[in-house]
Protein backbone atom coordinates (compact mmCIF):
# COMPACT_ATOMS: atom_id res chain seq x y z
CA UNK A 1 0.00 0.00 0.00
CA UNK A 2 0.90 3.63 0.21
CA UNK A 3 2.38 5.47 3.19
CA UNK A 4 -0.14 6.42 5.88
CA UNK A 5 0.59 10.13 5.43
CA UNK A 6 -0.21 9.93 1.71
CA UNK A 7 -3.50 8.15 2.40
CA UNK A 8 -4.48 10.91 4.85
CA UNK A 9 -3.55 13.61 2.34
CA UNK A 10 -5.73 12.01 -0.32
CA UNK A 11 -8.65 11.71 2.10
CA UNK A 12 -8.46 15.41 2.96
CA UNK A 13 -7.72 16.63 -0.56
CA UNK A 14 -10.20 17.71 -3.20
CA UNK A 15 -8.98 14.95 -5.52
CA UNK A 16 -11.88 12.62 -6.28
CA UNK A 17 -11.56 8.84 -6.53
CA UNK A 18 -12.38 9.14 -10.25
CA UNK A 19 -9.57 11.65 -10.77
CA UNK A 20 -7.20 9.37 -8.87
CA UNK A 21 -8.12 6.45 -11.14
CA UNK A 22 -7.83 8.54 -14.32
CA UNK A 23 -4.48 10.09 -13.38
CA UNK A 24 -2.65 7.78 -10.97
CA UNK A 25 0.80 9.00 -11.99
CA UNK A 26 -0.15 12.65 -11.50
CA UNK A 27 -1.48 11.84 -8.03
CA UNK A 28 1.77 10.06 -7.13
CA UNK A 29 3.83 12.96 -8.46
CA UNK A 30 1.89 15.44 -6.32
CA UNK A 31 2.20 13.27 -3.21
CA UNK A 32 5.94 12.82 -3.73
CA UNK A 33 6.39 16.57 -4.29
CA UNK A 34 4.42 17.41 -1.15
CA UNK A 35 6.31 14.80 0.85
CA UNK A 36 9.74 16.04 -0.29
CA UNK A 37 8.83 19.64 0.58
CA UNK A 38 7.50 18.61 3.99
CA UNK A 39 10.74 16.80 4.80
CA UNK A 40 12.80 19.85 3.81
CA UNK A 41 10.70 22.11 6.04
CA UNK A 42 11.31 19.85 9.05
CA UNK A 43 15.04 20.52 8.84
CA UNK A 44 14.97 24.19 7.95
CA UNK A 45 14.93 26.55 10.86
CA UNK A 46 14.28 30.23 11.02
CA UNK A 47 16.39 32.30 13.34
CA UNK A 48 15.16 35.87 13.74
CA UNK A 49 17.82 38.58 13.46
N, CA, C and O atoms as a CHARMM CRD file, in Angstrom:
* protein
*
  196
    1    1 UNK  N      0.81500  -1.18200   0.00000 PROA 1      0.00000
    2    1 UNK  CA     0.00000   0.00000   0.00000 PROA 1      0.00000
    3    1 UNK  C      0.86500   1.25500   0.00000 PROA 1      0.00000
    4    1 UNK  O      2.08400   1.20500  -0.16600 PROA 1      0.00000
    5    2 UNK  N      0.20400   2.34500   0.18800 PROA 2      0.00000
    6    2 UNK  CA     0.89800   3.63300   0.21100 PROA 2      0.00000
    7    2 UNK  C      1.15500   4.06600   1.64400 PROA 2      0.00000
    8    2 UNK  O      0.49700   3.58800   2.56800 PROA 2      0.00000
    9    3 UNK  N      2.10900   4.96800   1.83300 PROA 3      0.00000
   10    3 UNK  CA     2.38300   5.47100   3.18600 PROA 3      0.00000
   11    3 UNK  C      1.12700   6.07700   3.82300 PROA 3      0.00000
   12    3 UNK  O      0.29300   6.67000   3.13900 PROA 3      0.00000
   13    4 UNK  N      1.01300   5.91800   5.12000 PROA 4      0.00000
   14    4 UNK  CA    -0.14100   6.41600   5.87800 PROA 4      0.00000
   15    4 UNK  C     -0.37400   7.90600   5.64200 PROA 4      0.00000
   16    4 UNK  O     -1.51300   8.34500   5.48300 PROA 4      0.00000
   17    5 UNK  N      0.71200   8.68000   5.62000 PROA 5      0.00000
   18    5 UNK  CA     0.59400  10.13000   5.42900 PROA 5      0.00000
   19    5 UNK  C     -0.03400  10.44600   4.07200 PROA 5      0.00000
   20    5 UNK  O     -0.85100  11.36000   3.96400 PROA 5      0.00000
   21    6 UNK  N      0.34200   9.70100   3.04800 PROA 6      0.00000
   22    6 UNK  CA    -0.21300   9.92900   1.71300 PROA 6      0.00000
   23    6 UNK  C     -1.70700   9.61400   1.69300 PROA 6      0.00000
   24    6 UNK  O     -2.49300  10.34600   1.09100 PROA 6      0.00000
   25    7 UNK  N     -2.09300   8.52900   2.35000 PROA 7      0.00000
   26    7 UNK  CA    -3.50500   8.15300   2.40300 PROA 7      0.00000
   27    7 UNK  C     -4.32300   9.25500   3.07700 PROA 7      0.00000
   28    7 UNK  O     -5.42000   9.58700   2.62800 PROA 7      0.00000
   29    8 UNK  N     -3.77800   9.81900   4.16200 PROA 8      0.00000
   30    8 UNK  CA    -4.48300  10.91200   4.85100 PROA 8      0.00000
   31    8 UNK  C     -4.59100  12.14000   3.95800 PROA 8      0.00000
   32    8 UNK  O     -5.63300  12.79400   3.92000 PROA 8      0.00000
   33    9 UNK  N     -3.51600  12.45500   3.24000 PROA 9      0.00000
   34    9 UNK  CA    -3.54700  13.60600   2.33600 PROA 9      0.00000
   35    9 UNK  C     -4.63000  13.43900   1.27400 PROA 9      0.00000
   36    9 UNK  O     -5.36600  14.38000   0.97500 PROA 9      0.00000
   37   10 UNK  N     -4.72200  12.24600   0.70900 PROA 10     0.00000
   38   10 UNK  CA    -5.73000  12.00600  -0.31700 PROA 10     0.00000
   39   10 UNK  C     -7.13900  12.11200   0.25100 PROA 10     0.00000
   40   10 UNK  O     -8.04400  12.61400  -0.41700 PROA 10     0.00000
   41   11 UNK  N     -7.32700  11.64500   1.47100 PROA 11     0.00000
   42   11 UNK  CA    -8.64700  11.70800   2.09500 PROA 11     0.00000
   43   11 UNK  C     -9.07800  13.14800   2.33900 PROA 11     0.00000
   44   11 UNK  O    -10.26400  13.46300   2.25100 PROA 11     0.00000
   45   12 UNK  N     -8.12300  14.02400   2.64500 PROA 12     0.00000
   46   12 UNK  CA    -8.46300  15.41100   2.95800 PROA 12     0.00000
   47   12 UNK  C     -8.33300  16.34300   1.75700 PROA 12     0.00000
   48   12 UNK  O     -8.63200  17.53400   1.85100 PROA 12     0.00000
   49   13 UNK  N     -7.88800  15.79700   0.63300 PROA 13     0.00000
   50   13 UNK  CA    -7.72200  16.62900  -0.56200 PROA 13     0.00000
   51   13 UNK  C     -9.03800  16.73400  -1.32500 PROA 13     0.00000
   52   13 UNK  O    -10.01700  16.06100  -1.00300 PROA 13     0.00000
   53   14 UNK  N     -9.04100  17.57800  -2.32500 PROA 14     0.00000
   54   14 UNK  CA   -10.20300  17.71100  -3.20100 PROA 14     0.00000
   55   14 UNK  C    -10.05800  16.84600  -4.44200 PROA 14     0.00000
   56   14 UNK  O    -10.73100  17.08200  -5.44500 PROA 14     0.00000
   57   15 UNK  N     -9.18800  15.84800  -4.38300 PROA 15     0.00000
   58   15 UNK  CA    -8.98200  14.94700  -5.51500 PROA 15     0.00000
   59   15 UNK  C     -9.96600  13.79000  -5.38000 PROA 15     0.00000
   60   15 UNK  O     -9.90900  13.02600  -4.41600 PROA 15     0.00000
   61   16 UNK  N    -10.86500  13.66900  -6.34600 PROA 16     0.00000
   62   16 UNK  CA   -11.88000  12.62100  -6.28300 PROA 16     0.00000
   63   16 UNK  C    -11.28100  11.26200  -6.60600 PROA 16     0.00000
   64   16 UNK  O    -10.19900  11.16700  -7.18600 PROA 16     0.00000
   65   17 UNK  N    -11.99900  10.21000  -6.22200 PROA 17     0.00000
   66   17 UNK  CA   -11.56000   8.84100  -6.53200 PROA 17     0.00000
   67   17 UNK  C    -11.46300   8.65400  -8.04200 PROA 17     0.00000
   68   17 UNK  O    -10.55500   7.98100  -8.52900 PROA 17     0.00000
   69   18 UNK  N    -12.40000   9.25100  -8.78700 PROA 18     0.00000
   70   18 UNK  CA   -12.38400   9.14000 -10.24700 PROA 18     0.00000
   71   18 UNK  C    -11.12900   9.78900 -10.82000 PROA 18     0.00000
   72   18 UNK  O    -10.48200   9.22600 -11.70300 PROA 18     0.00000
   73   19 UNK  N    -10.78700  10.97400 -10.31600 PROA 19     0.00000
   74   19 UNK  CA    -9.56800  11.65300 -10.77400 PROA 19     0.00000
   75   19 UNK  C     -8.32600  10.83000 -10.43100 PROA 19     0.00000
   76   19 UNK  O     -7.38300  10.76500 -11.22000 PROA 19     0.00000
   77   20 UNK  N     -8.32900  10.21200  -9.26900 PROA 20     0.00000
   78   20 UNK  CA    -7.19600   9.37500  -8.87000 PROA 20     0.00000
   79   20 UNK  C     -7.04100   8.19200  -9.82000 PROA 20     0.00000
   80   20 UNK  O     -5.92300   7.82000 -10.17900 PROA 20     0.00000
   81   21 UNK  N     -8.16800   7.60200 -10.22700 PROA 21     0.00000
   82   21 UNK  CA    -8.11600   6.45000 -11.13800 PROA 21     0.00000
   83   21 UNK  C     -7.71200   6.86700 -12.54600 PROA 21     0.00000
   84   21 UNK  O     -7.01200   6.13000 -13.24000 PROA 21     0.00000
   85   22 UNK  N     -8.15700   8.05600 -12.96900 PROA 22     0.00000
   86   22 UNK  CA    -7.83400   8.53800 -14.31700 PROA 22     0.00000
   87   22 UNK  C     -6.38100   8.97600 -14.43300 PROA 22     0.00000
   88   22 UNK  O     -5.76900   8.82700 -15.49100 PROA 22     0.00000
   89   23 UNK  N     -5.82800   9.51400 -13.35500 PROA 23     0.00000
   90   23 UNK  CA    -4.47800  10.09000 -13.38400 PROA 23     0.00000
   91   23 UNK  C     -3.62100   9.58500 -12.22900 PROA 23     0.00000
   92   23 UNK  O     -3.15900  10.38900 -11.41900 PROA 23     0.00000
   93   24 UNK  N     -3.39700   8.28600 -12.13100 PROA 24     0.00000
   94   24 UNK  CA    -2.64500   7.77800 -10.96800 PROA 24     0.00000
   95   24 UNK  C     -1.22000   8.31500 -10.88600 PROA 24     0.00000
   96   24 UNK  O     -0.71300   8.55400  -9.78900 PROA 24     0.00000
   97   25 UNK  N     -0.57200   8.50600 -12.02500 PROA 25     0.00000
   98   25 UNK  CA     0.80500   9.00200 -11.99200 PROA 25     0.00000
   99   25 UNK  C      0.85400  10.45000 -11.51100 PROA 25     0.00000
  100   25 UNK  O      1.75200  10.82600 -10.75700 PROA 25     0.00000
  101   26 UNK  N     -0.10000  11.25600 -11.94100 PROA 26     0.00000
  102   26 UNK  CA    -0.14900  12.65200 -11.50200 PROA 26     0.00000
  103   26 UNK  C     -0.36400  12.72900  -9.99000 PROA 26     0.00000
  104   26 UNK  O      0.24400  13.55700  -9.31100 PROA 26     0.00000
  105   27 UNK  N     -1.22400  11.86900  -9.47600 PROA 27     0.00000
  106   27 UNK  CA    -1.47600  11.84400  -8.03300 PROA 27     0.00000
  107   27 UNK  C     -0.19500  11.47200  -7.28400 PROA 27     0.00000
  108   27 UNK  O      0.14700  12.10100  -6.28300 PROA 27     0.00000
  109   28 UNK  N      0.50600  10.45400  -7.76700 PROA 28     0.00000
  110   28 UNK  CA     1.77000  10.06000  -7.13200 PROA 28     0.00000
  111   28 UNK  C      2.79700  11.18000  -7.18500 PROA 28     0.00000
  112   28 UNK  O      3.50700  11.42500  -6.21000 PROA 28     0.00000
  113   29 UNK  N      2.87600  11.85800  -8.32400 PROA 29     0.00000
  114   29 UNK  CA     3.82900  12.96500  -8.46000 PROA 29     0.00000
  115   29 UNK  C      3.54000  14.06400  -7.44200 PROA 29     0.00000
  116   29 UNK  O      4.45600  14.60000  -6.82100 PROA 29     0.00000
  117   30 UNK  N      2.27200  14.39100  -7.27800 PROA 30     0.00000
  118   30 UNK  CA     1.88600  15.43600  -6.32100 PROA 30     0.00000
  119   30 UNK  C      2.22600  15.00600  -4.89800 PROA 30     0.00000
  120   30 UNK  O      2.76600  15.79300  -4.12000 PROA 30     0.00000
  121   31 UNK  N      1.91300  13.76200  -4.56100 PROA 31     0.00000
  122   31 UNK  CA     2.20500  13.27200  -3.21000 PROA 31     0.00000
  123   31 UNK  C      3.70400  13.26600  -2.93000 PROA 31     0.00000
  124   31 UNK  O      4.13800  13.64500  -1.84200 PROA 31     0.00000
  125   32 UNK  N      4.48400  12.83900  -3.90000 PROA 32     0.00000
  126   32 UNK  CA     5.94500  12.82400  -3.73000 PROA 32     0.00000
  127   32 UNK  C      6.48500  14.24300  -3.57700 PROA 32     0.00000
  128   32 UNK  O      7.36100  14.49200  -2.74900 PROA 32     0.00000
  129   33 UNK  N      5.96000  15.17100  -4.37800 PROA 33     0.00000
  130   33 UNK  CA     6.38700  16.56600  -4.29400 PROA 33     0.00000
  131   33 UNK  C      6.06500  17.13400  -2.91300 PROA 33     0.00000
  132   33 UNK  O      6.91300  17.75700  -2.27400 PROA 33     0.00000
  133   34 UNK  N      4.83400  16.91300  -2.46300 PROA 34     0.00000
  134   34 UNK  CA     4.42500  17.41300  -1.15400 PROA 34     0.00000
  135   34 UNK  C      5.29500  16.81000  -0.05400 PROA 34     0.00000
  136   34 UNK  O      5.74300  17.50700   0.85700 PROA 34     0.00000
  137   35 UNK  N      5.52300  15.50500  -0.15800 PROA 35     0.00000
  138   35 UNK  CA     6.31200  14.80400   0.84900 PROA 35     0.00000
  139   35 UNK  C      7.74300  15.33400   0.89100 PROA 35     0.00000
  140   35 UNK  O      8.28900  15.54100   1.97500 PROA 35     0.00000
  141   36 UNK  N      8.35200  15.55500  -0.26200 PROA 36     0.00000
  142   36 UNK  CA     9.73600  16.04000  -0.28600 PROA 36     0.00000
  143   36 UNK  C      9.82600  17.45400   0.28000 PROA 36     0.00000
  144   36 UNK  O     10.80700  17.79100   0.94300 PROA 36     0.00000
  145   37 UNK  N      8.82000  18.28300   0.02700 PROA 37     0.00000
  146   37 UNK  CA     8.83400  19.63800   0.57800 PROA 37     0.00000
  147   37 UNK  C      8.58800  19.63000   2.07800 PROA 37     0.00000
  148   37 UNK  O      9.14700  20.45600   2.79900 PROA 37     0.00000
  149   38 UNK  N      7.76800  18.71700   2.55600 PROA 38     0.00000
  150   38 UNK  CA     7.49900  18.61200   3.98700 PROA 38     0.00000
  151   38 UNK  C      8.75800  18.19600   4.73000 PROA 38     0.00000
  152   38 UNK  O      9.05300  18.72900   5.80000 PROA 38     0.00000
  153   39 UNK  N      9.49800  17.25400   4.17700 PROA 39     0.00000
  154   39 UNK  CA    10.74200  16.79800   4.80400 PROA 39     0.00000
  155   39 UNK  C     11.74000  17.94000   4.88000 PROA 39     0.00000
  156   39 UNK  O     12.39500  18.11700   5.90700 PROA 39     0.00000
  157   40 UNK  N     11.86600  18.72000   3.81000 PROA 40     0.00000
  158   40 UNK  CA    12.79800  19.84900   3.81100 PROA 40     0.00000
  159   40 UNK  C     12.42900  20.85500   4.89100 PROA 40     0.00000
  160   40 UNK  O     13.30800  21.38800   5.56800 PROA 40     0.00000
  161   41 UNK  N     11.13300  21.12100   5.05900 PROA 41     0.00000
  162   41 UNK  CA    10.69900  22.10700   6.03800 PROA 41     0.00000
  163   41 UNK  C     11.00200  21.65800   7.46500 PROA 41     0.00000
  164   41 UNK  O     11.21900  22.49600   8.34100 PROA 41     0.00000
  165   42 UNK  N     11.01900  20.35500   7.71000 PROA 42     0.00000
  166   42 UNK  CA    11.31300  19.85300   9.05400 PROA 42     0.00000
  167   42 UNK  C     12.72500  20.22300   9.48400 PROA 42     0.00000
  168   42 UNK  O     12.98600  20.43900  10.66700 PROA 42     0.00000
  169   43 UNK  N     13.63900  20.29400   8.50800 PROA 43     0.00000
  170   43 UNK  CA    15.04100  20.51700   8.83800 PROA 43     0.00000
  171   43 UNK  C     15.49200  21.96100   8.64500 PROA 43     0.00000
  172   43 UNK  O     16.61100  22.31800   9.01100 PROA 43     0.00000
  173   44 UNK  N     14.64000  22.77400   8.08000 PROA 44     0.00000
  174   44 UNK  CA    14.97100  24.19000   7.94700 PROA 44     0.00000
  175   44 UNK  C     14.52300  24.90600   9.21000 PROA 44     0.00000
  176   44 UNK  O     13.44200  24.63800   9.73400 PROA 44     0.00000
  177   45 UNK  N     15.33400  25.79100   9.68200 PROA 45     0.00000
  178   45 UNK  CA    14.92700  26.55000  10.85700 PROA 45     0.00000
  179   45 UNK  C     15.07400  28.03200  10.56300 PROA 45     0.00000
  180   45 UNK  O     15.92200  28.45300   9.77600 PROA 45     0.00000
  181   46 UNK  N     14.24800  28.78900  11.20000 PROA 46     0.00000
  182   46 UNK  CA    14.28300  30.22800  11.01700 PROA 46     0.00000
  183   46 UNK  C     14.78900  30.84900  12.30700 PROA 46     0.00000
  184   46 UNK  O     14.22400  30.63600  13.38000 PROA 46     0.00000
  185   47 UNK  N     15.84300  31.60700  12.18800 PROA 47     0.00000
  186   47 UNK  CA    16.38700  32.30400  13.34000 PROA 47     0.00000
  187   47 UNK  C     16.20200  33.79400  13.11500 PROA 47     0.00000
  188   47 UNK  O     16.81300  34.36800  12.21300 PROA 47     0.00000
  189   48 UNK  N     15.36600  34.42300  13.92600 PROA 48     0.00000
  190   48 UNK  CA    15.15900  35.86500  13.74200 PROA 48     0.00000
  191   48 UNK  C     16.44900  36.64600  13.97900 PROA 48     0.00000
  192   48 UNK  O     17.29600  36.22900  14.76900 PROA 48     0.00000
  193   49 UNK  N     16.59500  37.77000  13.29800 PROA 49     0.00000
  194   49 UNK  CA    17.82200  38.58100  13.46100 PROA 49     0.00000
  195   49 UNK  C     17.95700  39.17100  14.85400 PROA 49     0.00000
  196   49 UNK  O     18.92900  39.87000  15.13700 PROA 49     0.00000
